[in-house]
Amino acid sequence: MLFRRRAFTLVELLVVIAIIGVLIALLLPAVQQAREAARRMSCTNNLKQIGLALHNYASTYQEAFPNNGTSVSGGYPSDFSPIAKLLPYIEQANLSNLVDYGIYMGHPALVDLPTDLQGPAGTVVTPFLCPSDPGDSTSDLTLQSGAVITVAGSNYCMNVGSGLDGNFHPGNGTPNDGLCWVGSKIKFASVTDGTSNTIAFAESNKGPGGTIAAATPSQDVRKYRAAVESITATLASDAAAGNDISSSITSWDGTRQSYWLRGSVPNGPTLNGWLPPNCKNPDLVVGSSKATAARSFHPGGANACYVDGSVHFVADTVGLALWRAAWTRSGNEVEVAR
């Protein structure tokens, strides 16, 4: 007896392919969301580790927080960043042993980084990096001598104030309403607003390095800052309100968060809370002054570690007054962003 073998028709084959395509289209976003959830959890764990390191550091140094450098010869800071001083407490003792914290660095625009610090400065510290940030972990830095060295960045930045006091400079030694500045001696007892109400660290994004002309439009504000001639009260207010500030931008600065070793430089790991999280306007920078926002590649907000060591995901839609209140140590605010 003869049996006729039945084959797929072209229509049936196309239907199967279409069904597979629909299934892939449905599953791919779910896979991407699961991956982002894992990256966000890793980011949260990094901040928890840094928060714990802050407590261990304070236990070692009579409850004092790490400052943003110490003024020495010529009035310029030997400006090791706050997170650079936390290395021994995040299982980075070997790297910390390579850093001579007694070396005078001097003004970053006038003095080359000492040779002994160039190796550590270019070392990538994994707990300082958010896995959701697709940017490079290192970038090139041209020194005054013309030499080009590699520096490594950090997504996690210490609180240098709300900006409500008009102090946007992280390295001039002027006290701010946050947790650190050059020569600061803030302790847990200084945080009268409560350790659960005050941000210690928040995340921001690393830039690709370099600068580009202001005429180049539509820069990703998660990667670039707007260089301006002056951070006036009007400009700062317009930036925070989301108003158009394009006429004030002189160039685009891509060096954000690119230098974990130094604190007083604008590309160092410090933030103020002047702009709301993931503000539609870019951070502002002029010289060593900056008005900043916590930023991330997480959808809908950014992570912040509070002084008590807890980590919270703060939504982009948080009220600006509540957000800034979380950046003051003793502002006597009744309610803050969580």
VENQUIGI-V795576 format. One record per residue. N is the residue number from 0. RES is the residue in three letters. PSI is psi in whole degrees, 0 to 359 (none if undefined). Layout:
# VENQUIGI-V795576
<<N:RES:PSI> <N:RES:PSI>>
This chain:
# VENQUIGI-V795576
<<0:MET:139> <1:LEU:133> <2:PHE:133> <3:ARG:119> <4:ARG:127> <5:ARG:127> <6:ALA:164> <7:PHE:139> <8:THR:164> <9:LEU:322> <10:VAL:316> <11:GLU:318> <12:LEU:318> <13:LEU:324> <14:VAL:317> <15:VAL:316> <16:ILE:319> <17:ALA:319> <18:ILE:317> <19:ILE:319> <20:GLY:320> <21:VAL:318> <22:LEU:317> <23:ILE:317> <24:ALA:327> <25:LEU:324> <26:LEU:326> <27:LEU:312> <28:PRO:322> <29:ALA:320> <30:VAL:317> <31:GLN:320> <32:GLN:321> <33:ALA:320> <34:ARG:317> <35:GLU:322> <36:ALA:321> <37:ALA:320> <38:ARG:319> <39:ARG:322> <40:MET:320> <41:SER:320> <42:CYS:316> <43:THR:317> <44:ASN:323> <45:ASN:315> <46:LEU:324> <47:LYS:321> <48:GLN:320> <49:ILE:321> <50:GLY:319> <51:LEU:321> <52:ALA:323> <53:LEU:317> <54:HIS:318> <55:ASN:323> <56:TYR:312> <57:ALA:325> <58:SER:329> <59:THR:327> <60:TYR:53> <61:GLN:44> <62:GLU:12> <63:ALA:144> <64:PHE:156> <65:PRO:136> <66:ASN:184> <67:ASN:35> <68:GLY:172> <69:THR:128> <70:SER:131> <71:VAL:216> <72:SER:133> <73:GLY:3> <74:GLY:355> <75:TYR:147> <76:PRO:144> <77:SER:87> <78:ASP:61> <79:PHE:132> <80:SER:162> <81:PRO:318> <82:ILE:336> <83:ALA:328> <84:LYS:351> <85:LEU:357> <86:LEU:314> <87:PRO:343> <88:TYR:3> <89:ILE:34> <90:GLU:36> <91:GLN:38> <92:ALA:324> <93:ASN:318> <94:LEU:319> <95:SER:324> <96:ASN:341> <97:LEU:349> <98:VAL:117> <99:ASP:99> <100:TYR:355> <101:GLY:355> <102:ILE:135> <103:TYR:120> <104:MET:324> <105:GLY:183> <106:HIS:126> <107:PRO:335> <108:ALA:348> <109:LEU:339> <110:VAL:134> <111:ASP:150> <112:LEU:128> <113:PRO:143> <114:THR:320> <115:ASP:342> <116:LEU:352> <117:GLN:323> <118:GLY:307> <119:PRO:322> <120:ALA:331> <121:GLY:6> <122:THR:127> <123:VAL:127> <124:VAL:105> <125:THR:318> <126:PRO:348> <127:PHE:1> <128:LEU:132> <129:CYS:125> <130:PRO:347> <131:SER:344> <132:ASP:115> <133:PRO:357> <134:GLY:162> <135:ASP:147> <136:SER:339> <137:THR:162> <138:SER:167> <139:ASP:142> <140:LEU:125> <141:THR:122> <142:LEU:171> <143:GLN:326> <144:SER:348> <145:GLY:348> <146:ALA:145> <147:VAL:124> <148:ILE:165> <149:THR:132> <150:VAL:148> <151:ALA:149> <152:GLY:182> <153:SER:137> <154:ASN:347> <155:TYR:129> <156:CYS:144> <157:MET:152> <158:ASN:116> <159:VAL:31> <160:GLY:170> <161:SER:338> <162:GLY:350> <163:LEU:336> <164:ASP:4> <165:GLY:6> <166:ASN:105> <167:PHE:9> <168:HIS:118> <169:PRO:352> <170:GLY:17> <171:ASN:4> <172:GLY:358> <173:THR:126> <174:PRO:142> <175:ASN:182> <176:ASP:12> <177:GLY:221> <178:LEU:346> <179:CYS:153> <180:TRP:181> <181:VAL:120> <182:GLY:8> <183:SER:155> <184:LYS:47> <185:ILE:139> <186:LYS:171> <187:PHE:322> <188:ALA:340> <189:SER:343> <190:VAL:76> <191:THR:344> <192:ASP:346> <193:GLY:136> <194:THR:336> <195:SER:356> <196:ASN:3> <197:THR:127> <198:ILE:134> <199:ALA:315> <200:PHE:148> <201:ALA:161> <202:GLU:153> <203:SER:175> <204:ASN:150> <205:LYS:146> <206:GLY:169> <207:PRO:355> <208:GLY:161> <209:GLY:180> <210:THR:154> <211:ILE:161> <212:ALA:150> <213:ALA:337> <214:ALA:342> <215:THR:115> <216:PRO:171> <217:SER:46> <218:GLN:145> <219:ASP:112> <220:VAL:349> <221:ARG:342> <222:LYS:333> <223:TYR:149> <224:ARG:157> <225:ALA:116> <226:ALA:131> <227:VAL:167> <228:GLU:329> <229:SER:141> <230:ILE:83> <231:THR:163> <232:ALA:321> <233:THR:313> <234:LEU:316> <235:ALA:319> <236:SER:318> <237:ASP:319> <238:ALA:316> <239:ALA:328> <240:ALA:352> <241:GLY:14> <242:ASN:162> <243:ASP:123> <244:ILE:15> <245:SER:328> <246:SER:343> <247:SER:352> <248:ILE:124> <249:THR:334> <250:SER:170> <251:TRP:125> <252:ASP:118> <253:GLY:18> <254:THR:14> <255:ARG:135> <256:GLN:36> <257:SER:4> <258:TYR:86> <259:TRP:337> <260:LEU:321> <261:ARG:141> <262:GLY:327> <263:SER:349> <264:VAL:154> <265:PRO:336> <266:ASN:11> <267:GLY:171> <268:PRO:63> <269:THR:151> <270:LEU:149> <271:ASN:166> <272:GLY:28> <273:TRP:316> <274:LEU:148> <275:PRO:160> <276:PRO:135> <277:ASN:42> <278:CYS:141> <279:LYS:335> <280:ASN:154> <281:PRO:161> <282:ASP:150> <283:LEU:141> <284:VAL:137> <285:VAL:122> <286:GLY:236> <287:SER:6> <288:SER:149> <289:LYS:142> <290:ALA:122> <291:THR:168> <292:ALA:148> <293:ALA:134> <294:ARG:153> <295:SER:170> <296:PHE:11> <297:HIS:136> <298:PRO:127> <299:GLY:357> <300:GLY:199> <301:ALA:155> <302:ASN:145> <303:ALA:139> <304:CYS:126> <305:TYR:167> <306:VAL:331> <307:ASP:357> <308:GLY:353> <309:SER:150> <310:VAL:132> <311:HIS:144> <312:PHE:112> <313:VAL:125> <314:ALA:151> <315:ASP:335> <316:THR:6> <317:VAL:145> <318:GLY:137> <319:LEU:322> <320:ALA:319> <321:LEU:321> <322:TRP:310> <323:ARG:327> <324:ALA:328> <325:ALA:350> <326:TRP:359> <327:THR:142> <328:ARG:336> <329:SER:49> <330:GLY:356> <331:ASN:27> <332:GLU:144> <333:VAL:324> <334:GLU:141> <335:VAL:169> <336:ALA:140> <337:ARG:none>>
